[in-house]
Amino acid sequence: MIDRSAMEQREHLLLKPCATFADQSRGRPRAEEPCPLRTAFVRDRDRVIHCKAFRRLKHKTQVFLAPEGDHYRTRLTHTLEVAQIARTIARAMGLNEDLTEAISLGHDLGHTPFGHSGEAVLNELSSTGFTHYEQSLRVVDVLEKDRAGLNLTHEVRDGIKCHTILDTAATPEGRLVYWADHIAYVNHDIDDAMRAGVLQPEELPAEVYEVLGRGHSQRINTMILSLLEGSHEGTIAMTAPVAEAYQVLHRFLFEHVYYNPTAKAEEGKAKDAIRALFDYFMKDVARLPEEYRRSVESEGAERAVLDYISGMTDRYCIALYEDVFVPKVWR
């Protein structure tokens, strides 16, 4: 039987010295007996996959609000693409694949309904600010398992919190997830935008085609190979030509997709729905579900309302808004 101890020994045989080893983890917020079969990072990966917040990602916006087409990305499919890219890079670099996957799968657990539009409006409404990465950490630390939290390792929690800012994660695996996230979304957002008719192939900047390639998989492959060439001893970086082409592509997407009036036509309504629901529950916290009401006394009404709304899926938020604010037909 290949048990946890054998898996930990295998890591020391196969991974680079700069990798993060499961048997050297800084531990969990609450001490617990190790699993006889799984390393600490494999156990974290499994806990994320089985949690409720992970399942809700399938009905949360990536770019296009509540898309009806079967092939548009959701927050869940984005997460899976990030995990796949991150594992490919980690394997090639000799880093810890299990840690990389656990961070990738948990990095967006705190994302709001309606994607970054929902995040922006909750940040405006909160007296202390709101970010999806801090909320993702709160999900795994506090909200899951009836407010017991998932009790993840320090390394996974750090990677989740630091995935949006370059080179801030404490481990090379966490720093790698930053790049896997960016590689995934710039490429799949091109694909979705073309499917939606928001973007035409000939509109992409010439240097993107020249440096990164013309097709979806070719661009991803170029970026991954660039990271492998440009990284060393735990420092994760693209080579200069590819990094420059990536920045051109990133700016282009913001100008032509993320701020595109066609793609964002319903964004104002989505923000209004969140504002209305926030105000509705802040006026009377007794309207909150019981599991959120229980935290009002210890953490305050605003925190409870933020937790409730940020955890909603797009369709749940829309349905709740209609139930609260749209008059019902008399029958």
Helices and strands as residue ranges (DSSP letters): H 4-14, G 22-24, H 40-50, H 52-56, G 57-59, H 75-93, H 97-106, H 115-125, H 132-138, I 139-143, H 144-147, H 154-161, H 172-196, G 201-203, H 206-212, H 216-230, H 240-253, I 254-258, H 267-283, G 285-287, H 290-293, H 296-299, H 301-310, H 314-325
